[in-house]
């Protein structure tokens, strides 16, 4: 049986065209992260040493490295390194003026093209407060996609957890449902343990709930309980040296 030249070369052509087979992308991501961290440290030193007038002339490195990570993400498209570069794009875009659209685009690409990446867990946790910079709707849409389409337990659990924490103030019933689901379906993840703490907050520390009783000692060495002041307006101030 004769084998054509095209057929013989096909496996090599496929390997050459496959972005995942291209070497060096992961190393590039790591190196670029270190370079950015160094640039941030140097910028911090210059900023602290500069006068008020000089500070206005200093440019934070985020914008320059945003462009570098975008280029890397494009070259590494379809690979895990490409997803890692997009994660950096998502974070940096939130730190530059008018970066909202770029952050939204990176987020949409991540959940569309990399839903099975382990990075979805980190992305889900990072979305808890991202609504302030890119809008609540894109964040919640991305979380819902990770929750519903990822097959990775930790990624799904992270998305459920983040949504449940976001719902605490505006939809207690939905929030509680999410935390209970974590305990039932994702008991082997750290998000199940965290769910206990937030359920306690919903039950005892939210507005309108009875605070749990505790005992303490005042400045004179006299022991007292919170319940001693039941029925009275009481201010409890917790503080520390963290």
Residue frames as a rotation matrix with the C-alpha (Angstrom) as fourth column:
UNK 1
0.579 0.815 0.000 0.00
0.815 -0.579 0.000 0.00
0.000 0.000 -1.000 0.00
UNK 2
-0.394 -0.722 0.569 1.38
0.710 -0.632 -0.310 3.40
0.584 0.282 0.761 -1.03
UNK 3
0.265 0.386 -0.883 1.22
0.867 -0.497 0.043 6.35
-0.422 -0.777 -0.467 1.36
UNK 4
0.566 -0.018 0.824 0.96
0.560 -0.725 -0.401 9.82
0.605 0.689 -0.400 -0.15
UNK 5
-0.545 -0.830 0.119 3.39
0.541 -0.456 -0.706 12.53
0.641 -0.320 0.698 0.96
UNK 6
-0.291 0.520 0.803 0.50
-0.522 -0.790 0.322 14.62
0.802 -0.325 0.501 2.36
UNK 7
0.746 0.616 -0.252 -0.78
-0.178 0.550 0.816 11.70
0.641 -0.564 0.520 4.44
UNK 8
0.237 -0.752 -0.615 2.70
0.782 0.523 -0.339 10.97
0.577 -0.400 0.712 5.72
UNK 9
-0.736 -0.594 0.325 3.25
0.353 -0.746 -0.564 14.57
0.578 -0.300 0.759 6.78
UNK 10
0.123 0.916 0.382 -0.26
0.037 -0.389 0.921 15.13
0.992 -0.100 -0.082 8.21
UNK 11
0.617 0.127 -0.777 0.58
0.736 0.256 0.627 14.19
0.279 -0.958 0.065 11.84
UNK 12
-0.385 -0.859 -0.339 3.52
0.912 -0.409 0.002 16.58
-0.140 -0.309 0.941 11.79
UNK 13
-0.646 0.226 0.729 1.46
0.232 -0.852 0.469 19.37
0.727 0.473 0.498 10.25
UNK 14
0.468 0.879 -0.094 -1.26
0.290 -0.053 0.955 18.95
0.834 -0.475 -0.280 12.88
UNK 15
0.371 -0.412 -0.832 1.31
0.927 0.104 0.362 19.02
-0.063 -0.905 0.420 15.68
UNK 16
-0.695 -0.691 0.199 2.88
0.711 -0.702 0.045 22.13
0.108 0.173 0.979 14.19
UNK 17
-0.453 0.602 0.657 -0.47
0.042 -0.723 0.690 23.91
0.890 0.340 0.302 13.96
UNK 18
0.418 0.652 -0.632 -1.68
0.644 0.278 0.713 22.91
0.640 -0.705 -0.304 17.42
UNK 19
0.340 -0.284 0.897 -1.22
-0.423 -0.898 -0.124 25.86
0.840 -0.337 -0.425 19.82
UNK 20
0.912 0.061 0.407 -0.96
-0.403 0.326 0.855 23.46
-0.080 -0.943 0.322 22.74
UNK 21
0.740 -0.664 0.102 2.16
0.672 0.736 -0.084 21.96
-0.020 0.131 0.991 21.17
UNK 22
0.448 -0.586 0.675 3.95
0.094 -0.720 -0.687 25.30
0.889 0.371 -0.268 20.98
UNK 23
0.115 -0.491 -0.864 6.70
0.928 0.363 -0.083 25.42
0.354 -0.792 0.497 23.61
UNK 24
-0.699 -0.714 0.050 7.55
0.629 -0.646 -0.433 28.17
0.342 -0.271 0.900 26.02
UNK 25
-0.090 0.720 0.688 4.20
0.054 -0.687 0.725 29.86
0.994 0.102 0.023 26.66
UNK 26
0.766 0.383 -0.516 3.93
0.484 0.184 0.856 28.79
0.423 -0.905 -0.045 30.30
UNK 27
-0.061 -0.889 -0.455 7.47
0.986 -0.124 0.111 29.97
-0.155 -0.441 0.884 30.92
UNK 28
-0.613 -0.107 0.783 6.63
0.436 -0.872 0.222 33.29
0.659 0.478 0.581 29.24
UNK 29
0.457 0.857 0.239 3.66
0.151 -0.339 0.929 33.79
0.876 -0.389 -0.285 31.56
UNK 30
0.659 -0.260 -0.706 5.82
0.752 0.218 0.622 33.12
-0.007 -0.941 0.339 34.62
UNK 31
-0.415 -0.908 0.049 8.60
0.909 -0.413 0.050 35.40
-0.025 0.065 0.998 33.42
UNK 32
-0.411 0.328 0.850 6.18
0.279 -0.843 0.460 38.20
0.868 0.426 0.255 32.53
UNK 33
0.717 0.661 -0.221 4.54
0.368 -0.090 0.925 37.99
0.592 -0.745 -0.308 35.94
UNK 34
0.297 -0.709 -0.639 7.92
0.911 0.010 0.413 38.35
-0.287 -0.705 0.649 37.65
UNK 35
-0.635 -0.531 0.562 8.79
0.712 -0.684 0.159 41.24
0.300 0.501 0.812 35.37
UNK 36
0.087 0.770 0.632 5.52
0.200 -0.635 0.746 42.97
0.976 0.061 -0.210 36.25
UNK 37
0.784 0.180 -0.594 6.02
0.591 0.079 0.803 42.44
0.191 -0.981 -0.044 39.99
UNK 38
-0.185 -0.942 -0.281 9.50
0.947 -0.248 0.207 43.95
-0.264 -0.227 0.937 39.72
UNK 39
-0.584 0.020 0.811 8.16
0.473 -0.804 0.361 46.91
0.660 0.595 0.460 37.75
UNK 40
0.529 0.838 0.136 5.45
0.285 -0.327 0.901 47.50
0.800 -0.438 -0.411 40.39
UNK 41
0.548 -0.402 -0.733 8.03
0.815 0.057 0.577 47.45
-0.190 -0.914 0.359 43.16
UNK 42
-0.566 -0.803 0.186 10.22
0.823 -0.536 0.188 49.91
-0.052 0.259 0.964 41.30
UNK 43
-0.226 0.589 0.776 7.23
0.319 -0.708 0.630 52.15
0.920 0.390 -0.028 40.60
UNK 44
0.739 0.531 -0.415 6.36
0.521 -0.062 0.851 52.08
0.426 -0.845 -0.322 44.31
UNK 45
0.056 -0.823 -0.565 9.89
0.930 -0.163 0.329 53.14
-0.363 -0.544 0.756 45.27
UNK 46
-0.738 -0.340 0.582 9.86
0.595 -0.735 0.325 56.00
0.318 0.586 0.745 42.78
UNK 47
0.139 0.894 0.425 6.42
0.353 -0.446 0.823 57.13
0.925 0.036 -0.378 43.86
UNK 48
0.709 0.117 -0.695 7.37
0.703 -0.033 0.711 57.25
0.060 -0.993 -0.106 47.53
UNK 49
-0.188 -0.906 -0.380 10.53
0.847 -0.345 0.403 59.20
-0.496 -0.246 0.832 46.78
UNK 50
-0.503 0.005 0.864 8.91
0.719 -0.553 0.422 61.64
0.480 0.833 0.275 44.35
UNK 51
-0.920 0.272 -0.282 7.44
-0.074 -0.828 -0.556 65.06
-0.384 -0.491 0.782 45.05
UNK 52
-0.019 0.996 0.083 3.76
0.180 0.085 -0.980 65.76
-0.984 -0.004 -0.181 44.44
UNK 53
0.388 0.116 -0.914 4.58
-0.751 -0.535 -0.387 67.32
-0.534 0.837 -0.121 41.07
UNK 54
-0.593 -0.717 -0.366 6.86
-0.802 0.488 0.344 64.42
-0.068 0.498 -0.865 40.07
UNK 55
-0.646 0.393 0.654 4.24
0.028 0.869 -0.494 61.82
-0.763 -0.301 -0.573 40.96
UNK 56
0.395 0.853 -0.342 1.94
-0.315 -0.224 -0.922 63.20
-0.863 0.472 0.180 38.29
UNK 57
0.194 -0.427 -0.883 4.54
-0.981 -0.105 -0.165 62.30
-0.022 0.898 -0.439 35.67
UNK 58
-0.761 -0.492 0.423 5.03
-0.525 0.850 0.045 58.72
-0.382 -0.188 -0.905 36.86
UNK 59
0.026 0.757 -0.653 3.17
-0.914 0.282 0.291 56.06
0.404 0.590 0.699 34.93
UNK 60
0.150 0.087 0.985 2.07
-0.660 0.750 0.034 52.86
-0.736 -0.655 0.170 36.69
UNK 61
-0.762 -0.614 -0.205 3.27
-0.556 0.459 0.692 49.76
-0.331 0.642 -0.692 34.79
UNK 62
-0.240 0.719 0.652 -0.17
0.049 0.680 -0.732 48.15
-0.969 -0.143 -0.199 34.56
UNK 63
0.640 0.568 -0.518 -1.04
-0.439 -0.283 -0.853 49.56
-0.631 0.773 0.068 31.13
UNK 64
-0.031 -0.749 -0.661 2.25
-0.999 0.048 -0.008 48.50
0.038 0.660 -0.750 29.52
UNK 65
-0.876 -0.333 0.349 2.00
-0.386 0.917 -0.096 44.97
-0.288 -0.218 -0.932 30.92
UNK 66
0.114 0.966 0.233 -1.65
-0.211 0.253 -0.944 44.72
-0.971 0.058 0.233 29.96
UNK 67
0.564 0.042 -0.825 -0.57
-0.813 -0.149 -0.563 45.05
-0.147 0.988 -0.050 26.33
UNK 68
-0.493 -0.840 -0.227 2.18
-0.855 0.516 -0.054 42.44
0.163 0.168 -0.972 26.83
UNK 69
-0.696 0.280 0.661 -0.18
-0.172 0.829 -0.532 39.90
-0.697 -0.484 -0.529 28.39
UNK 70
0.442 0.867 -0.230 -2.77
-0.426 -0.023 -0.905 40.51
-0.790 0.497 0.359 25.66
UNK 71
0.206 -0.467 -0.860 -0.16
-0.962 0.065 -0.266 39.73
0.180 0.882 -0.436 23.04
UNK 72
-0.821 -0.544 0.174 0.88
-0.570 0.794 -0.211 36.58
-0.023 -0.272 -0.962 24.89
UNK 73
-0.281 0.809 0.516 -2.73
-0.208 0.473 -0.856 35.47
-0.937 -0.347 0.035 25.34
UNK 74
0.590 0.487 -0.644 -3.28
-0.692 -0.107 -0.714 35.88
-0.417 0.867 0.274 21.60
UNK 75
-0.141 -0.737 -0.661 -0.17
-0.913 0.355 -0.201 33.92
0.383 0.575 -0.723 20.68
UNK 76
-0.959 -0.249 0.136 -0.98
-0.283 0.832 -0.477 31.16
0.006 -0.496 -0.869 23.20
UNK 77
-0.178 0.984 -0.031 -4.67
-0.984 -0.179 -0.022 31.01
-0.027 0.026 0.999 22.27
UNK 78
0.529 0.526 -0.666 -6.24
-0.573 0.801 0.177 27.66
0.626 0.288 0.725 23.07
UNK 79
-0.192 -0.671 -0.716 -3.65
0.286 0.659 -0.695 26.62
0.939 -0.338 0.065 25.64
UNK 80
0.529 0.317 -0.787 -3.64
0.821 0.042 0.569 26.62
0.213 -0.948 -0.238 29.42
UNK 81
-0.493 -0.760 -0.423 -0.89
0.794 -0.592 0.139 29.24
-0.356 -0.267 0.896 29.28
UNK 82
-0.707 0.328 0.627 -3.18
0.282 -0.683 0.674 31.32
0.649 0.653 0.390 27.12
UNK 83
0.422 0.881 -0.215 -5.84
0.507 -0.033 0.861 31.08
0.752 -0.472 -0.460 29.82
UNK 84
0.205 -0.436 -0.876 -3.29
0.945 -0.144 0.293 32.14
-0.254 -0.888 0.383 32.44
UNK 85
-0.839 -0.510 0.190 -2.32
0.545 -0.786 0.291 35.15
0.001 0.348 0.938 30.32
UNK 86
-0.272 0.836 0.477 -6.00
0.248 -0.417 0.874 36.08
0.930 0.356 -0.094 29.96
UNK 87
0.484 0.383 -0.787 -6.36
0.835 0.067 0.546 35.94
0.262 -0.922 -0.287 33.73
UNK 88
-0.395 -0.714 -0.578 -3.61
0.794 -0.582 0.177 38.55
-0.463 -0.389 0.796 33.96
UNK 89
-0.811 0.186 0.555 -5.34
0.307 -0.672 0.674 40.63
0.498 0.717 0.488 31.29
UNK 90
0.211 0.972 -0.106 -8.56
0.545 -0.027 0.838 40.47
0.812 -0.234 -0.535 33.28
UNK 91
0.386 -0.103 -0.917 -6.86
0.902 -0.166 0.398 41.63
-0.194 -0.981 0.029 36.46
UNK 92
-0.628 -0.742 -0.233 -4.72
0.663 -0.667 0.340 44.35
-0.408 0.059 0.911 34.89
UNK 93
-0.554 0.476 0.683 -7.56
0.494 -0.473 0.730 45.79
0.670 0.742 0.027 32.80
UNK 94
0.533 0.784 -0.319 -9.37
0.709 -0.208 0.674 46.61
0.462 -0.585 -0.666 36.03
UNK 95
0.256 -0.546 -0.798 -6.39
0.772 -0.382 0.509 48.70
-0.582 -0.746 0.324 37.12
UNK 96
-0.811 -0.559 0.175 -6.08
0.539 -0.596 0.594 50.95
-0.228 0.576 0.785 34.09
UNK 97
-0.439 0.664 -0.606 -8.28
-0.358 -0.747 -0.560 53.88
-0.824 -0.029 0.566 33.05
UNK 98
0.204 0.663 -0.720 -11.03
-0.946 -0.056 -0.320 52.85
-0.252 0.746 0.616 30.64
UNK 99
-0.786 -0.570 -0.238 -10.08
-0.609 0.779 0.148 49.19
0.101 0.261 -0.960 30.96
UNK 100
-0.221 0.799 0.559 -13.63
-0.623 0.325 -0.711 48.05
-0.750 -0.506 0.426 31.67
UNK 101
0.649 0.521 -0.555 -14.33
-0.750 0.313 -0.583 46.79
-0.130 0.794 0.593 28.12
UNK 102
-0.096 -0.784 -0.614 -11.03
-0.710 0.486 -0.509 44.89
0.697 0.387 -0.603 27.97
UNK 103
-0.793 -0.139 0.594 -11.75
-0.574 0.500 -0.649 43.24
-0.207 -0.855 -0.476 31.32
UNK 104
0.182 0.952 0.246 -15.22
-0.643 0.305 -0.702 42.22
-0.743 -0.030 0.668 30.17
UNK 105
0.551 -0.032 -0.834 -13.83
-0.780 0.335 -0.528 40.81
0.296 0.942 0.160 26.92
UNK 106
-0.545 -0.819 -0.178 -11.16
-0.651 0.548 -0.526 38.79
0.528 -0.171 -0.832 28.75
UNK 107
-0.573 0.413 0.708 -13.77
-0.577 0.409 -0.706 37.44
-0.581 -0.814 0.004 31.17
UNK 108
0.506 0.836 -0.213 -16.10
-0.721 0.274 -0.637 36.41
-0.474 0.475 0.741 28.36
UNK 109
0.259 -0.502 -0.825 -13.29
-0.745 0.439 -0.501 34.63
0.614 0.745 -0.261 26.52
UNK 110
-0.726 -0.576 0.375 -12.17
-0.673 0.486 -0.557 32.80
0.139 -0.657 -0.741 29.65
UNK 111
-0.331 0.658 0.677 -15.58
-0.457 0.515 -0.725 31.30
-0.826 -0.549 0.131 30.40
UNK 112
0.651 0.594 -0.472 -16.30
-0.681 0.181 -0.710 30.59
-0.336 0.784 0.523 26.74
UNK 113
0.497 -0.541 -0.678 -12.99
-0.580 0.374 -0.724 29.03
0.645 0.753 -0.128 25.70
UNK 114
-0.539 -0.822 -0.183 -11.49
-0.325 0.404 -0.855 27.73
0.777 -0.402 -0.485 28.96
UNK 115
0.326 0.795 0.511 -14.45
-0.801 -0.055 0.596 26.50
0.502 -0.604 0.619 31.00
UNK 116
0.905 0.000 -0.426 -12.64
0.141 0.943 0.300 23.23
0.402 -0.332 0.853 31.82
UNK 117
-0.084 -0.980 0.183 -9.49
0.046 -0.187 -0.981 24.96
0.995 -0.074 0.060 33.03
UNK 118
0.020 0.002 -1.000 -8.62
0.958 0.285 0.020 24.65
0.285 -0.959 0.004 36.75
UNK 119
-0.911 -0.405 0.081 -8.15
0.381 -0.899 -0.215 28.43
0.160 -0.165 0.973 36.59
UNK 120
-0.199 0.923 0.329 -11.94
0.104 -0.314 0.944 28.77
0.975 0.221 -0.033 36.69
UNK 121
0.340 0.271 -0.901 -11.78
0.891 0.214 0.400 28.28
0.301 -0.939 -0.169 40.45
UNK 122
-0.523 -0.616 -0.590 -9.48
0.755 -0.655 0.015 31.28
-0.396 -0.438 0.807 40.88
UNK 123
-0.846 0.265 0.462 -11.54
0.155 -0.708 0.689 33.29
0.510 0.655 0.558 38.42
UNK 124
0.119 0.976 -0.182 -14.75
0.488 0.102 0.867 32.56
0.865 -0.192 -0.464 40.32
UNK 125
0.230 -0.074 -0.970 -13.28
0.962 -0.131 0.238 33.69
-0.145 -0.989 0.041 43.64
UNK 126
-0.779 -0.608 -0.151 -11.87
0.570 -0.789 0.230 36.86
-0.259 0.093 0.961 42.04
UNK 127
-0.586 0.613 0.531 -15.34
0.330 -0.417 0.847 37.87
0.740 0.671 0.042 40.83
UNK 128
-0.142 0.583 -0.800 -16.75
0.989 0.116 -0.091 38.45
0.040 -0.804 -0.593 44.30
UNK 129
0.190 0.165 -0.968 -16.01
0.448 -0.892 -0.064 42.18
-0.874 -0.421 -0.244 44.23
UNK 130
-0.739 -0.571 0.357 -15.19
0.547 -0.200 0.813 42.67
-0.393 0.796 0.460 40.53
UNK 131
0.128 0.893 0.432 -18.65
0.988 -0.153 0.021 44.10
0.085 0.424 -0.902 39.92
UNK 132
0.485 0.007 -0.874 -17.42
0.387 -0.898 0.208 47.45
-0.784 -0.440 -0.438 41.21
UNK 133
-0.341 -0.751 -0.566 -15.03
-0.251 -0.508 0.824 47.78
-0.906 0.423 -0.015 38.27
UNK 134
-0.989 -0.093 -0.116 -16.67
-0.135 0.236 0.962 45.84
-0.062 0.967 -0.246 35.41
UNK 135
-0.300 0.951 -0.068 -20.35
-0.876 -0.247 0.413 45.65
0.376 0.184 0.908 36.38
UNK 136
-0.298 0.251 0.921 -22.44
-0.689 0.611 -0.390 43.12
-0.661 -0.751 -0.009 38.28
UNK 137
0.684 0.722 -0.104 -24.12
-0.589 0.462 -0.663 41.53
-0.431 0.515 0.741 35.27
UNK 138
0.381 -0.588 -0.714 -20.97
-0.641 0.388 -0.662 40.30
0.666 0.710 -0.229 33.47
UNK 139
-0.621 -0.652 0.436 -19.64
-0.754 0.342 -0.561 38.92
0.217 -0.677 -0.703 36.76
UNK 140
-0.181 0.633 0.752 -22.81
-0.624 0.517 -0.585 37.06
-0.760 -0.575 0.302 37.66
UNK 141
0.758 0.400 -0.515 -23.23
-0.649 0.396 -0.649 35.74
-0.056 0.827 0.560 34.12
UNK 142
-0.036 -0.873 -0.487 -19.68
-0.685 0.376 -0.624 34.37
0.728 0.311 -0.611 34.23
UNK 143
-0.685 -0.181 0.705 -20.26
-0.705 0.411 -0.579 32.82
-0.185 -0.894 -0.409 37.66
UNK 144
0.321 0.888 0.328 -23.46
-0.655 0.458 -0.600 31.17
-0.683 -0.022 0.730 36.47
UNK 145
0.628 -0.163 -0.761 -21.62
-0.664 0.399 -0.633 29.76
0.406 0.903 0.142 33.44
UNK 146
-0.506 -0.861 -0.039 -18.85
-0.663 0.418 -0.621 28.30
0.551 -0.289 -0.783 35.62
UNK 147
-0.458 0.416 0.786 -21.44
-0.710 0.361 -0.605 26.89
-0.535 -0.835 0.130 38.03
UNK 148
0.502 0.856 0.125 -23.51
-0.560 0.432 -0.707 25.26
-0.659 0.285 0.696 35.29
UNK 149
0.877 -0.086 -0.473 -20.95
-0.424 0.328 -0.844 24.20
0.228 0.941 0.251 32.67
UNK 150
-0.172 -0.984 0.053 -17.67
-0.900 0.135 -0.414 23.41
0.400 -0.119 -0.909 34.42
UNK 151
0.630 0.330 -0.703 -17.17
-0.112 0.934 0.338 19.75
0.768 -0.135 0.626 35.33
UNK 152
-0.446 -0.859 -0.250 -14.50
0.269 0.138 -0.953 20.57
0.854 -0.493 0.170 37.93
UNK 153
0.260 0.650 -0.714 -15.87
0.853 0.192 0.485 20.34
0.452 -0.735 -0.505 41.46
UNK 154
-0.273 -0.441 -0.855 -13.73
0.837 -0.548 0.016 23.10
-0.475 -0.711 0.518 42.95
UNK 155
-0.977 -0.053 0.206 -14.55
0.167 -0.792 0.588 25.51
0.132 0.609 0.782 40.12
UNK 156
-0.194 0.980 0.048 -18.28
0.332 0.019 0.943 24.84
0.923 0.199 -0.329 40.45
UNK 157
0.253 0.256 -0.933 -18.11
0.956 0.080 0.282 25.16
0.146 -0.963 -0.225 44.23
UNK 158
-0.679 -0.580 -0.449 -16.19
0.630 -0.775 0.048 28.43
-0.376 -0.251 0.892 43.99
UNK 159
-0.823 0.429 0.373 -18.83
0.045 -0.605 0.795 29.87
0.566 0.671 0.478 41.66
UNK 160
0.163 0.918 -0.361 -21.70
0.541 0.223 0.811 28.78
0.825 -0.327 -0.460 43.92
UNK 161
-0.004 -0.259 -0.966 -19.91
0.987 -0.156 0.037 30.18
-0.160 -0.953 0.256 46.96
UNK 162
-0.913 -0.400 -0.079 -19.23
0.378 -0.904 0.202 33.55
-0.152 0.155 0.976 45.34
UNK 163
-0.508 0.807 0.301 -22.82
0.052 -0.320 0.946 33.88
0.860 0.496 0.121 44.14
UNK 164
0.274 0.631 -0.726 -24.12
0.764 0.315 0.563 32.96
0.583 -0.709 -0.396 47.59
UNK 165
-0.348 -0.462 -0.816 -21.97
0.864 -0.496 -0.088 35.58
-0.364 -0.735 0.572 49.29
UNK 166
-0.975 0.006 0.224 -23.11
0.113 -0.850 0.515 38.21
0.193 0.527 0.828 46.81
UNK 167
-0.249 0.969 0.004 -26.75
0.173 0.040 0.984 37.31
0.953 0.245 -0.177 47.51
UNK 168
-0.547 -0.001 -0.837 -26.49
0.799 0.296 -0.523 37.65
0.249 -0.955 -0.161 51.28
UNK 169
-0.849 0.144 -0.509 -27.70
0.162 -0.846 -0.508 41.25
-0.504 -0.514 0.694 51.49
UNK 170
-0.635 0.593 -0.495 -30.30
-0.763 -0.580 0.284 41.23
-0.119 0.558 0.821 48.71
UNK 171
0.287 0.731 -0.619 -31.70
-0.730 0.585 0.352 37.68
0.620 0.351 0.702 48.58
UNK 172
-0.246 -0.448 0.860 -31.20
-0.947 0.301 -0.114 35.75
-0.208 -0.842 -0.498 51.81
UNK 173
0.582 0.552 0.596 -33.22
-0.430 0.832 -0.351 32.72
-0.690 -0.052 0.722 50.67
UNK 174
0.927 -0.279 -0.252 -31.17
-0.153 0.332 -0.931 32.26
0.343 0.901 0.265 47.49
UNK 175
0.047 -0.951 0.304 -27.96
-0.828 -0.208 -0.521 32.81
0.559 -0.228 -0.797 49.44
UNK 176
-0.022 0.014 1.000 -28.91
-0.845 0.535 -0.026 30.18
-0.535 -0.845 0.000 51.99
UNK 177
0.898 0.405 0.171 -29.79
-0.235 0.772 -0.590 27.72
-0.371 0.490 0.789 49.23
UNK 178
0.617 -0.735 -0.282 -26.33
-0.395 0.020 -0.918 28.15
0.681 0.678 -0.278 47.73
UNK 179
-0.246 -0.742 0.624 -24.51
-0.936 0.014 -0.352 27.59
0.252 -0.671 -0.698 51.01
UNK 180
0.264 0.421 0.868 -26.62
-0.641 0.749 -0.169 24.51
-0.721 -0.512 0.467 51.81
UNK 181
0.972 0.063 -0.226 -25.91
-0.223 0.542 -0.810 23.11
0.071 0.838 0.541 48.34
UNK 182
0.159 -0.987 -0.038 -22.18
-0.716 -0.089 -0.692 23.49
0.679 0.137 -0.721 49.01
UNK 183
-0.297 -0.251 0.921 -22.50
-0.910 0.366 -0.194 21.45
-0.289 -0.896 -0.338 52.20
UNK 184
0.516 0.614 0.597 -24.51
-0.402 0.789 -0.465 18.72
-0.757 -0.001 0.654 50.50
UNK 185
0.992 0.017 0.125 -22.83
0.105 0.445 -0.890 18.39
-0.071 0.896 0.439 47.12
UNK 186
0.457 -0.870 0.184 -19.31
-0.022 -0.218 -0.976 19.75
0.889 0.442 -0.119 47.67
UNK 187
0.992 0.014 0.124 -18.41
-0.124 0.032 0.992 18.61
0.010 -0.999 0.034 51.17
UNK 188
0.525 -0.847 0.083 -14.90
0.807 0.527 0.266 17.68
-0.269 -0.073 0.960 50.03
UNK 189
0.044 -0.498 0.866 -14.07
0.625 -0.663 -0.413 21.25
0.780 0.559 0.282 49.02
UNK 190
-0.779 -0.398 -0.485 -12.95
0.626 -0.443 -0.641 24.08
0.040 -0.803 0.595 51.34
UNK 191
-0.749 0.541 0.382 -16.03
-0.326 -0.804 0.497 26.04
0.576 0.248 0.779 50.29
UNK 192
0.154 0.794 -0.588 -18.22
0.323 0.522 0.790 23.71
0.934 -0.311 -0.176 52.34
UNK 193
-0.197 -0.315 -0.928 -16.39
0.977 0.010 -0.211 24.70
0.076 -0.949 0.306 55.54
UNK 194
-0.985 -0.171 0.017 -16.65
0.171 -0.985 -0.009 28.37
0.018 -0.006 1.000 54.63
UNK 195
-0.371 0.922 0.112 -20.37
0.000 -0.121 0.993 27.91
0.928 0.369 0.045 54.02
UNK 196
0.056 0.355 -0.933 -20.82
0.906 0.375 0.197 27.07
0.419 -0.856 -0.301 57.73
UNK 197
-0.681 -0.414 -0.604 -19.44
0.655 -0.713 -0.249 30.48
-0.328 -0.565 0.757 58.71
UNK 198
-0.941 0.329 0.081 -21.74
-0.230 -0.796 0.560 32.37
0.249 0.508 0.825 56.37
UNK 199
-0.121 0.919 -0.375 -24.79
0.319 0.394 0.862 30.36
0.940 -0.016 -0.341 57.41
UNK 200
-0.187 -0.036 -0.982 -23.96
0.982 -0.031 -0.186 31.31
-0.024 -0.999 0.041 61.00
UNK 201
-0.950 -0.195 -0.245 -23.84
0.191 -0.981 0.041 34.94
-0.249 -0.007 0.969 59.92
UNK 202
-0.623 0.780 0.061 -27.23
-0.174 -0.214 0.961 34.66
0.763 0.588 0.269 58.21
UNK 203
0.053 0.686 -0.726 -28.74
0.603 0.558 0.571 33.02
0.796 -0.468 -0.384 61.30
UNK 204
0.348 0.027 -0.937 -27.28
0.935 -0.086 0.345 35.21
-0.072 -0.996 -0.055 64.03
UNK 205
-0.396 -0.697 -0.598 -25.42
0.653 -0.671 0.350 38.26
-0.645 -0.252 0.721 62.76
UNK 206
-0.698 0.194 0.689 -27.65
0.550 -0.471 0.690 39.79
0.459 0.861 0.221 60.10
UNK 207
-0.845 0.390 0.366 -30.13
-0.476 -0.859 -0.185 42.61
0.242 -0.331 0.912 60.71
UNK 208
0.099 0.991 0.095 -33.13
-0.877 0.041 0.478 41.54
0.469 -0.131 0.873 62.78
UNK 209
0.358 -0.034 -0.933 -31.52
0.136 0.991 0.016 38.37
0.924 -0.132 0.360 64.15
UNK 210
0.965 -0.021 0.263 -30.72
-0.263 -0.141 0.954 37.66
0.017 -0.990 -0.141 67.81
UNK 211
0.195 -0.975 -0.110 -26.97
-0.746 -0.074 -0.661 37.88
0.637 0.211 -0.742 68.36
UNK 212
0.365 -0.124 -0.923 -25.33
0.364 0.931 0.019 34.82
0.857 -0.343 0.385 69.95
UNK 213
0.969 0.011 0.247 -24.63
-0.220 -0.421 0.880 35.21
0.114 -0.907 -0.406 73.66
UNK 214
0.218 -0.935 -0.279 -21.05
0.435 0.349 -0.830 35.41
0.874 0.060 0.483 74.90
UNK 215
0.891 0.005 -0.453 -19.21
0.442 -0.231 0.867 36.14
-0.100 -0.973 -0.208 78.12
UNK 216
0.186 -0.854 0.485 -16.39
0.390 -0.389 -0.835 38.66
0.902 0.345 0.261 78.63
UNK 217
0.177 -0.228 -0.958 -14.55
0.971 -0.120 0.208 40.50
-0.162 -0.966 0.200 81.42
UNK 218
0.869 0.190 0.457 -14.65
0.304 -0.933 -0.191 44.28
0.390 0.305 -0.869 81.80
UNK 219
0.149 -0.896 0.419 -11.79
-0.079 -0.433 -0.898 46.60
0.986 0.101 -0.135 82.76
UNK 220
0.068 -0.066 0.996 -12.52
-0.961 -0.274 0.047 46.01
0.270 -0.959 -0.082 86.46
UNK 221
-0.879 -0.469 -0.089 -12.27
-0.444 0.872 -0.207 42.24
0.174 -0.142 -0.974 86.16
UNK 222
-0.329 0.849 0.413 -16.04
-0.449 0.244 -0.860 41.72
-0.831 -0.468 0.301 86.43
UNK 223
-0.930 0.029 0.366 -17.51
0.298 0.644 0.705 39.06
-0.216 0.764 -0.608 84.15
UNK 224
-0.226 0.895 -0.384 -20.59
-0.504 -0.445 -0.741 39.91
-0.834 0.026 0.551 82.12
UNK 225
-0.515 0.167 0.841 -22.70
0.654 0.711 0.259 38.42
-0.555 0.683 -0.475 79.32
UNK 226
-0.968 0.211 0.134 -24.26
-0.035 -0.645 0.763 40.05
0.247 0.734 0.632 76.31
UNK 227
-0.253 0.939 -0.233 -27.60
0.556 0.339 0.759 38.66
0.792 0.062 -0.607 77.46
UNK 228
-0.400 0.068 -0.914 -27.32
0.862 -0.310 -0.401 40.86
-0.310 -0.948 0.066 80.58
UNK 229
-0.770 0.030 -0.637 -28.13
-0.113 -0.990 0.090 43.79
-0.628 0.141 0.766 78.32
UNK 230
-0.742 0.541 0.395 -31.03
0.645 0.414 0.642 42.19
0.184 0.732 -0.656 76.47
UNK 231
0.330 0.941 -0.078 -33.77
0.944 -0.327 0.052 44.71
0.023 -0.091 -0.996 75.81
UNK 232
0.518 -0.243 -0.820 -31.35
0.149 -0.919 0.366 47.63
-0.842 -0.312 -0.440 75.90
UNK 233
0.955 -0.290 -0.071 -29.62
-0.154 -0.278 -0.948 49.42
0.255 0.916 -0.310 73.04
UNK 234
0.604 -0.767 0.218 -26.13
0.062 0.318 0.946 47.90
-0.795 -0.558 0.239 73.07
UNK 235
0.752 -0.479 -0.452 -23.08
-0.612 -0.256 -0.748 48.70
0.243 0.839 -0.486 70.98
UNK 236
0.718 -0.565 0.406 -20.52
0.213 0.734 0.645 45.90
-0.662 -0.376 0.648 70.70
UNK 237
0.734 -0.545 -0.404 -17.16
-0.676 -0.535 -0.506 46.99
0.060 0.645 -0.762 69.32
UNK 238
0.784 -0.523 0.334 -14.74
0.419 0.843 0.338 44.24
-0.458 -0.125 0.880 68.29
UNK 239
0.808 -0.569 -0.154 -11.20
-0.545 -0.622 -0.562 45.33
0.224 0.538 -0.813 67.53
UNK 240
0.777 -0.608 0.163 -7.66
0.448 0.716 0.536 43.99
-0.443 -0.344 0.828 67.42
UNK 241
0.307 -0.776 -0.552 -4.10
-0.512 -0.623 0.591 44.59
-0.803 0.101 -0.588 66.23
UNK 242
0.518 -0.071 0.852 -4.23
0.553 0.788 -0.271 42.58
-0.652 0.612 0.447 63.01
